[in-house]
Amino acid sequence: MPARTEDIELRLLLEAINEKYQYDFRGYSIASIKRRLALAKERFGCRSFSMLQDKVLHEPATLPELLDLLTVRVSEMFRDPSYFRTLRERVIPHLKTYPSLKVWVAGCGAGEELYSLAILFREEGLERRTMFYGTDINTAALKKAEAGVYELDRIASFTRNYRRSGSRSSLSNYYTAAYGAAVFDKTLRSRAVFSDHSLVSDSVFAEAHLVSCRNVLIYFDRELQDRAIGLFKDSLVRKGFLGLGAKESLRLSRYIGGFTEFAGEERIYQKRGER
Ligand SMILES: C[S@@+](CC[C@H](N)C(=O)[O-])C[C@H]1O[C@@H](n2cnc3c(N)ncnc32)[C@H](O)[C@@H]1O
């Protein structure tokens, strides 16, 4: 059966974005990328993906807005609190045995997950021996992460999550409210580096003891998911931990044999001892 015109246009649009700007969305799950590009079509007043392609190719200024539409930014601090509770109760005791630690938050968006981990590590006495790396392809989100400033109306849900995560303090100890925003204590990011890194095209990161990558792989097709999981495996030290969060798993991955299941429901895995 011949391909549908819209599907041809979609494929060519993704090729164009990749060739012109080196943002490769070709291996993203087709249903979700189609939905997001339909939004972009509407936003830029284009009737077809071909018109959108023309605009994107000839007007580079559209790129940041397009990227923002293509990358889903939804996040919260201590999102899925049971994940952080499990880290605190079960993973941290292992991490305490290392003299120095590296934590990689892949797909960190505007930093909510990384700040949550920084708070958790501070409360567990691990902050001073830890370096945190937050990576994402959305540079606007990374800037926001560096600033550590969030809208005040998001704080109620952050606080609720924090309480449910087995917190040891009050979230208000970590930020000050100013001009309708919550400004998080900058010492929380004194051991954090945020950088532009793509799970599609970039290579292995640091020698990490914990990789947390939640709500990112769901946007990838199976092959791309496996590329990312391969990167995580190669970036982890032996016995290092990989946290994928409730929506993703290693079940269908070719790398499943390289890990043992550590906390089933939270999809936290531990890299096997051998290389
Ligand atoms: C829904 S957010 C998840 C944020 C956070 N991890 C959480 O669970 O709350 C997905 C993030 O993945 C990022 N992302 C998408 N494609 C990526 C890629 N190829 N490499 C790195 N990050 C990517 C997006 O920019 C976005 O910030």
The ligand as an SDF file (V2000), in Angstrom:
LIG
                    3D

 27 29  0  0  0  0  0  0  0  0999 V2000
    8.3520   14.8510   30.7500 C   0  0  0  0  0  0  0  0  0  0  0  0
    9.9580   15.5140   30.9410 S   0  0  0  0  0  0  0  0  0  0  0  0
   10.5830   14.5710   32.2880 C   0  0  0  0  0  0  0  0  0  0  0  0
   11.2230   15.4120   33.3430 C   0  0  0  0  0  0  0  0  0  0  0  0
   11.6300   14.6460   34.6110 C   0  0  0  0  0  0  0  0  0  0  0  0
   12.5840   13.6060   34.3130 N   0  0  0  0  0  0  0  0  0  0  0  0
   10.4350   14.0780   35.3300 C   0  0  0  0  0  0  0  0  0  0  0  0
   10.2220   12.8640   35.3050 O   0  0  0  0  0  0  0  0  0  0  0  0
    9.6730   14.8530   35.9030 O   0  0  0  0  0  0  0  0  0  0  0  0
   10.8130   14.8230   29.5310 C   0  0  0  0  0  0  0  0  0  0  0  0
   12.1440   15.5110   29.2710 C   0  0  0  0  0  0  0  0  0  0  0  0
   12.9010   14.7320   28.3450 O   0  0  0  0  0  0  0  0  0  0  0  0
   13.6240   15.6100   27.5460 C   0  0  0  0  0  0  0  0  0  0  0  0
   14.0920   14.9340   26.3130 N   0  0  0  0  0  0  0  0  0  0  0  0
   13.3810   14.6340   25.2100 C   0  0  0  0  0  0  0  0  0  0  0  0
   14.1720   14.0770   24.2870 N   0  0  0  0  0  0  0  0  0  0  0  0
   15.4160   13.9860   24.8310 C   0  0  0  0  0  0  0  0  0  0  0  0
   16.6690   13.4990   24.3620 C   0  0  0  0  0  0  0  0  0  0  0  0
   16.8020   12.9980   23.1320 N   0  0  0  0  0  0  0  0  0  0  0  0
   17.7440   13.5730   25.1710 N   0  0  0  0  0  0  0  0  0  0  0  0
   17.6300   14.1140   26.4160 C   0  0  0  0  0  0  0  0  0  0  0  0
   16.4660   14.5980   26.9180 N   0  0  0  0  0  0  0  0  0  0  0  0
   15.3690   14.5350   26.1360 C   0  0  0  0  0  0  0  0  0  0  0  0
   12.6260   16.7230   27.2740 C   0  0  0  0  0  0  0  0  0  0  0  0
   13.2410   17.9050   26.8080 O   0  0  0  0  0  0  0  0  0  0  0  0
   11.9690   16.8900   28.6360 C   0  0  0  0  0  0  0  0  0  0  0  0
   12.6130   17.8490   29.4160 O   0  0  0  0  0  0  0  0  0  0  0  0
  1  2  1  0
  2  3  1  0
  2 10  1  0
  3  4  1  0
  4  5  1  0
  5  6  1  0
  5  7  1  0
  7  8  2  0
  7  9  1  0
 10 11  1  0
 11 12  1  0
 11 26  1  0
 12 13  1  0
 13 14  1  0
 13 24  1  0
 14 15  1  0
 14 23  1  0
 15 16  2  0
 16 17  1  0
 17 18  1  0
 17 23  2  0
 18 19  1  0
 18 20  2  0
 20 21  1  0
 21 22  2  0
 22 23  1  0
 24 25  1  0
 24 26  1  0
 26 27  1  0
M  CHG  2   2   1   9  -1
M  END
$$$$
